[in-house]
Amino acid sequence: MGALSNFVNEHFGVDTVFKPNPLATTIGIGVTELWRNNPDRLMLSFINLGATNAYINVGPDVAADNGILLAAGGGSVVFTAEDDGELVGYPFWGYAAVATDIFSGEVEGA
């Protein structure tokens, strides 16, 4: 195990694994399911790779006026169990007026 693995293991207290998003790499026009709930998730990150604003929220009622803004061209947000409690394990949905590419990944207990 390397120094990074040791640090992460000590920080979370369990072995972890990173997983890129298996559901969606694009937020389509309108609402897209991005992540299902996961009670083993410890960290979740989103990065907007597209040229239009996108929004995320924990329900399918996400919209431009009901979501967390991911600004065009690299807007991002990270949720961690340490800072955000059980919110990190909730399902997440995205909204965009124009389809936009998104990168997201989770860290979960192995």
Secondary structure, 3 states (H helix, E strand, C coil): CCHHHHHHHHHHCCCEEEEECCCCCEECCEEEEEECCCCCEEEEEEEECCCCCEEEECCCCCECCECEEECCCCCEEEEEHHHHHHHHHCCEEEEECCCEEEEEEEEEEC
